[in-house]
Amino acid sequence: MFKNYSKDQRRVLLGACLYYMGLGGFLFNSQTSVLAAVRSLYQFPMTRISLYTTIGYVATILGATLMGPMIFRLSQKNKKLYFEGMYLCGAIGILILAFFAETPLFYLARFLMSLSVSTISIIISYILNQWIQIRTGTAIGIASAFAGVGGMLSNPLSAFLFETFSFQKGIVILVLLSACLEIPSFFLLFRKPVPEGTPVKRGRTAEAEMDEAGSSLLVLIILGILISGGRLASLFTSYLSMFSQSIGYSASFGATLASILMFGNISSKFMYGFLSDQVGVWKATMVTQLCVIIGVALFIFMPGYPLLLCIGTLGYGMMYGLFTVAINRMCMASFGFSGTKKYQGLLTGLASLAGAAASPLIGIIYDRTGSFTSLFAALLVLMMICFVLTGVMAKLRSEH
């Protein structure tokens, strides 16, 4: 694959991987260990943690709909400042969390981190689309997977740092490590100016790229449902260990499932990006949705078999590809490049809004039923609806 890329394209892809790993992985995906340490130190009630999470959703909506699309309108110089500013938001946010967690600034920390992370996929997919026109989906999938790689490394590392030094010192070291990734990523991504204009794939004309697919209301609605479906599926990741313990498994088995889930996080982005280039966006989406459907079905119907639960967790983990790489690829397939600039941030924000609205319902339904079965049944129905709608989208695009 990489032999088809020029030296500049390989540098840009490496820079994108490092940026995802530093900001998305080390700063944001370390939140599992960071929040556990905060709760242990300050004995915060769950209501405070819930409000902290809700503020994160609000920041994500604002970032995706307002801040993310700004990258398309900025000059080359301002693109660099914007890029650095988004990283600094995340770094300042986690430092505030370290030193001011007992104050109302605790909520500002979450706001800044979520605002920063909400723009990653828009910024990086824009830069990769401008630089790479051969197997663009694969390139975006590889880059976004490094957020999962960073998360796999940063969670055990942060736990080690908190035990060896202190919570505050551990956070400072974590920020310094992320900066060691971000600084070279900046020079790799902006060593040369980001190409301007509409990116044109080999064998196509600029006019064809701009006119591709159109932007009918029906397409926009269906795409909104598909992207929101992937985002809603991700809400259950925080409850996986609780689910395993609720059906009689040990905490260590829950930790094993969490590791498998993170492997699914990484592999789903590779898989979706690769398949979108090989067989098309809609077939790639349907394959990924089918993996999630099988995984959730195993949760519901085969909870007594540990091996099948592990397989189900891997299948369920494929949903990460549906609300990361898929957003840009589905927008590009539906609206072309000019439409993607207009709608990607909006659709990302709407998906986050759906997540914010649905998140409290998970706790309410579980408290009333005492089981995850009804929640997984609802998710199974939702993913089956999304599977059918993806087939409708494939039909609409082929007719166009």
N, C-alpha and C positions, 0 to 999 in steps of 0.2 A: 504493500500500500504506500509506504513512505517514499519509495523510489519514484513515485509519480509526482511528489511534491518538490518544489524548488527549495533551496537553502533558506530563503526568506520565509516560505510557508512553514517549514519545519520549526523555525525559530518562533514564529507566531503561535503555533500549536503548543510548543513547549511552554511559552509564556502563559498561555491560557490555562494549561494544566497546573502550573505553579500558583496562579492567581486563585483558581478554584480550591486548591489544596490549602493555601494559606488563609484565605478569608472564609470560604465555605466549610473547610475541614477543621483547621486548628482553632479558629475563633468561634464559629457557630456550632458545628457538630460536636464540639466538646461540652455542650450545654448539659448533657446527661450527668456527667461527673461534676460539673460546676454547680448546678442547681442542687444536687445531692449534698455537696459540701456546704452550700449556703443554708439549706434547711437544717443540717446537722449543727452548724455553728450558732444559728440565730433562732432555731425552733419556730420558724414561720408556719402559720396555719395554712391549710390548703386553699382557703379563700384568697390569701395574698398571692399565692403561686398562680391561681386561676386568673386573677386580675392581671398579673404579670404576663401570662400567656395571651390573654385577650388583647392587651396593648400591643403585643407582637403582631397579631393579626391585623390590627388597625394600621400599624406602620407598614406592613407588607402591602396592604391595599394601596396606601398612599404612594409607597415607593414604586410599585409596579405600574400604577396608572399615571402618576405625575412625574416622578424622578427618572424612571427607566427610559421613557421615550425621549428625554432631553438629549440623549447621546446623538440622536439623528440630526439635531439642529445646531450642534456646536461646531466651532472651528477646530482645526487640528490642535492648536495650543490649548484651547479650553477643554477638548476631549481628555488631554493628559491631566489637567487640573481636576476635572470631574472624576476621572478614574482614581486618582490619589485621594480625593475627598471622600469617595464612597468607602475606600479601605479604612481611612482614618475614623470614619463614623463607627465602624465595627470595632476598631481597636480601642477607641475612647469609651465606647459602650461597655466593653468587658472590663476595662480598668475601673470605671465607675462602679460596676458590680462588685469588684474586689474591695474597694476602699469605702464605699458609701452605701452598702447593702441595707443598713439599718435605717436609712433616711428615705424620704420620698424619691430621691434620685435613683433608687432601685428600679423604678418603673421607666425612668428615662434611659437607663442602661439597655433595657429590652427594646425600647423604641428605636434607639440608635443602631443596635445590632440587627434588628429585623429590617430596618430601612436600608441598611447597607447590603444585606444579603439578598433582599428582594430584587435588586438591580443586576445581580451577577449574570443570570441567564440572558437577559436582554443585552447587556454590554458585550459579553463574550460571544454570543451567537451573532451579533452584528459584526464584530471584528472578524470572526471566522468566515462569515458569509462574504465579506468584502475581499478577504485574502484568498480563500480556497473555494474553487468552483468544481473540483473533482472530489467526489465522496465527502461532501460537506457534512452530511448527517453523521458519518463515522467520526469525523474530526470533532464535532460538537459532543458526541457521545463519549469519546475518549476524555475530552477536557472535563466534562461535568462529572465523570466517574471519579475524578481525583478529589472531589469533595467527600465522597465516601471513603476513599483511601485515607484522607486526612482525618476523618472521623474515627476510623479504625485505629489509627496511631495515637490521636490526641486524647481519647478517653482514658485508656490505661496509663498514658504518659502523664496526664493531668492528675489522675488519682495518685500516682507515684510522687509527683512533685508536691502535692498538698501534704502527703504524709512525711516526706523527707525534709521539706523546708517549712512553709506555712501556706495558708490559703492565698494571702496577698502576694507573697514572693513567687508562688507557683504560677499565678496568673501573669505576673510580670514576665517570667521566663517564657510562658506560652506565647505571649504577645511578641517577644523578641524572636522566638522561633518562627512565628508566622511572618514577621517582617523580613527574615532571612529568605523567605520564599517570595514575598511580594515585591521586594526591591528588584531582584533580577527579572521578575515577570514584567515589571514596568518597562525595563530597557528592551526586553525581547519583543514585547507587543508594540512599542512605539519607537523602535530603532529607526524605522522608516515611517513616513506618514501613512495613515490608514487610507487605502484607495477610496476615492469618492465615486458617486454615481451608482447606477443599478448593476449589481453583479450579474454577469451573463455566463451561463453554463456552455461548455463546449458544444458546438453545432447548433446554437440557437442565436436568435437576434435579440437586441435590447428591447425591441417593440414587443416581441413575444413574451419576454420576461415581465414587462410592465403590465401586459394585458391578461396575463395568466389568471384563470379562474373567476375573476370578478369578485364582488362582495355583496351578494344578495342577503337579505335579512334571514332567510331560511338557513343558509350556510352558516351565518354568524350565530344563530340560535343553537343549531346542532353542535357546532364547534364549542360553544360555551358549555353545553351539557357534557361533552366528552372530556374537556379539560377539567371541569368541576368534578366529574366522576373520579378522575385520577387523584385529584386533591383530597376528596372525601375519603377515598380508600386509604390514604396515608394517615388519617386520624387514628387508626387502630394500632399504629406502631408502638405508641407509648404503653399500650395495655397488653402487649404480647406476653410478657413475663407474668403479669397478673392472671391472664387467661390460663396459662399452663399450670399455675399453682391452684387456680380455682377448680381444675379437673383432676387434682391429685398428684401432680408432678412436683419435683423438688425445685428449689430456687436455682440450683446449679443447672438443671435441665432448661429452665427459663433463660439462663444466661447463654446456654448453647443455642437456643432458638434465636436469641438476639444477635449472636455472631453470624448465624446463617442468614438472618434478615439483612445484615450489613453486607454480606457477600452478594445477596440478591440486589441490593442497592447498586453496587458497583457493576455487576454483570448485566443488569437490566439496561443500563445506559449504553454499554458497549453493544449489547445485542440489538437494541432499538435503532441506534445510529447506523449500525452495519446493515440491518435488514431494510431500513428505509432507503438506503442507497441501492441495495441489490434487488428488492422486489417491489419497492414503492412504499410510500408513507402509510397508506390505508391498510395494506396487508400486514405491514410491520405492527401497526396499532392493533389489529385484530389478533395477531399471534400473541402479543403481549397481554392483551385483555383475556385471552383464553387461558394463559398461564395463571393469571390472577383468579379467574373463575374456578379453575381446578384446585388451586391452593385453598381458597375459601371453602369450597365444597368439602375438602378433606378436613378442615377445621370443624365443620358441622357434623359430618357423617362418620368420621373415623377418628374421633378424639382419643380413643383408647389404644392407639397404635403409635408408639414413639417415632418409629421410622417414617410412617406416613405423615405425622405431624411435622417432621423435619422437611420432608418433600413439600408439604403444603406451605410451610414457611418460606421456602425458596421460591415457590410459585407466587405466593402473595407478595414477596419482595420485588417482583417484576413491576409492581405498580409505580416504583420510583421513576422508571423511564417514562411513564404516562404523564407526569406533571413537571418534567424537567426538559429533556430533549424533545419530547413530542410536541410541546407547545410551539416551539419555533418551526419544527418540520411540518406540522399540520397547518400552521398559518401560511407558510411558504407555499404549500400545495394548494391551499384554498384561495389565497388572495394575491400571490406573487410578492415580490420584494416590497413594492410601494405600499401594498395593503398590510403587510406584516409590520411595517413601521407604525402604521396607524392602529392596528388591532392587537398586537401581541401584548402590550402593557395592559390594555383594557381587559382582555380575556384573563390574564394572570391575576389582575385585581379582583375580577368577578369570582374566580375560583377561590381566592383567599377569603372573599366575603362569604361564600358558601361554607367554607371550612369554619369560619368564625361563628356562623349561625348554627352549624351542626354540632360543634364541639361540646357545648353544655348538654345537648340531648343525650350524648353517650352516657354521661354520668347518671342522668335522670332515669333513662331506660334500664341501665344496669341495676340501680338501686331498687327499682320497682320489681324487676324480674329475678334478680340475683344470679343472672346467667348472661353469658356473651352470645348464646345461640341466636336470640332474636336479632341482635345487632349484626352478626355475621350473615343471617338470612337476608336482612335488608341490604347489606353490601352486595350479596350474591345477586339479588334482583337488580340492583343498580348497575352492576357490571354487565349483566346480560342485556339490559336495555342499551348500554353504551356499545356493546358488541354489535347489536342490530343497527344502531344509528351509524356506526362506522361503515357498515355495509351500504347503508343509504348514501353516505357521503362518497364512497367509492363509485357508486352508480351515478351520482350527480356529477362528479368530476369527469367520469369517462364520457358522459353525454355532452358535457361542455366542450 
